[in-house]
Amino acid sequence: MAPKILLKGGTIATCTSDGNTAPRVYKADVLIVGNTITRIEENIAPGPDVEVFDCANKWITPGFVDTHRHLFMTVLRANHCDMLLSEYLIKMSWHVQGTLTPEEVGIGTLAGCLDALHNGVTTILDHFHAAHTPAHMDAALRAVLESGARVVWAPARQSPPTQVFPTMEFGHEPATREWQREKLKELGAPDKGKLRPDGRVTLGLAYDTLWQGPLSTHQEFIAEMRAIPVSNITAHVVKGPQILQWRDGGLLGPDVVFSHCNVLADRAAPDDETWAALKESGAAIASTPEDELGMAHGNPVGLDALERGVHCGLGVDATSINGGDLFTQMRVLLQWARGHDHEHIHLNKLTPPFHPKFSSADVFRLATIGGAEALGLTNLIGTVEVGKRADLVVFDAGSVNLAGAADPITGITFHASSEDVEIVLVDGEVVKRGGKLVRGWGPVATELKKRADDIRERWPADQLEQVWKKWYDTNGTPVF
């Protein structure tokens, strides 16, 4: 018999699937049978064998959806907070990353998943760009499956450089392409991309190597992966022309998620062809505003996408750079957009508006149903509605942070943190209860610290600084 859970007496705050852009806030009980929401109404009487959670003075929301995160990089937590993107690429991507062991990748991935769940993030598109060997892939996948999170696990079709100075070389690329091709088919083919029988973990693909070799090679590889099928294909775009390259190569589609896309901030024309390519193909954007602003990617475009009707969600990017919650991403994006508008009004001596252009509801939407739209998962997640999977977050509205707030949307957007997240469910499974992860954190934290210390010992900060200076003095900053 499927387990039953009743969330009783709470206030639901959710967007809806009916096309209405304004979230709904109302009091109701939520009945979950197995992994599915089966009833939402007031005064549901608990039947036998129903676990009841008293949700009086609590808010019930959809689980948050992260559309761009590198889970394994939690093993490097706080290492990259003060770096520019260019510095990060030289130090991390082209030096440290290729030396990480499967064990380091595994514990980083597990800790990254648990960090997300602790913050109410129930779904993650994991751009896993440390798939250097089959052992690395196995370690990361084991961690994802163990965590209980809903994950589109997207190993990256790439290999680490075999030489950085005097010129970049990728000597293992042909062989890596072939074993990765076979490994991905081996993992995805048995159940059409499902990596858990219940579909909570699915296979994706990360693909940032369009610049290497003939286009036909990439078209062939991506077609093979779509035949599995992979759930999503994701790629980085910062200031480069990749979106139009994907369009011209016939590679765009509704399964594609481009992270960042800061180049679009400079393309404001209503009929801009790059924006049009995204909207016409159904491809999506994953906006990670906190590190985009701090690392000099460029200005974030999440709310521009919302305004233009282009699918868009939010993401953390990496906990080596910033925290693992989406509350901060919502706040940063909203306040940056407001500040940008205020500056434009001031500099051009325009009449100030009656209300801000963007609201808390806009970024709450991006963090929930917007992310589900980006991943093509609105049939399953992103809202609190009957028939959807029970990926839910329950907030303690009487907490130090939230007590006295009347509106859950503004309260969550501007005041909530992980300490206010009392209960988290993924696919009907309780993964956080009473404010604590069900999966014990202590042993994970112990191993995480040991592995992180090992990496820092192998790669002292002064050694990495010398590598960066050598690159900077010789080549300037990389351009993306």
Secondary structure, 3 states (H helix, E strand, C coil): CCCEEEEEEEEEEECCCCCCCCCEEEEEEEEEECCEEEEEECCCCCCCCEEEEECCCEEEEECEEEEEECHHHHHHCCCCCCCCHHHHHHHHHHHHHHHCCHHHHHHHHHHHHHHHHHCCEEEEEEEECCCCCHHHHHHHHHHHHHHCCEEEEEEECCCCCCECCCCCECCCHHHHHHHHHHHHHHHHHHHCCECCCCCCEEECEECCCCCCCCHHHHHHHHHHHHCCCCCCEEEEECCCCHHHHHHHCCCCCCCEEEEECHHHHHCCCCCCHHHHHHHHHCCEEEECHHHHHHCCCCCCCHHHHHHHCCCEEECCECCCCCCCCCHHHHHHHHHHHHHHHHHHHHHCCCCCCCCCCCCHHHHHHHHHHHHHHHCCCCCCCCCCCCCCECCEEEEECCCCCCCCCCCHHHHHHHHCCHHHEEEEEECCEEEEECCEECCCCHHHHHHHHHHHHHHHHHCCHHHHHHHHHHHHHHHCCCCC
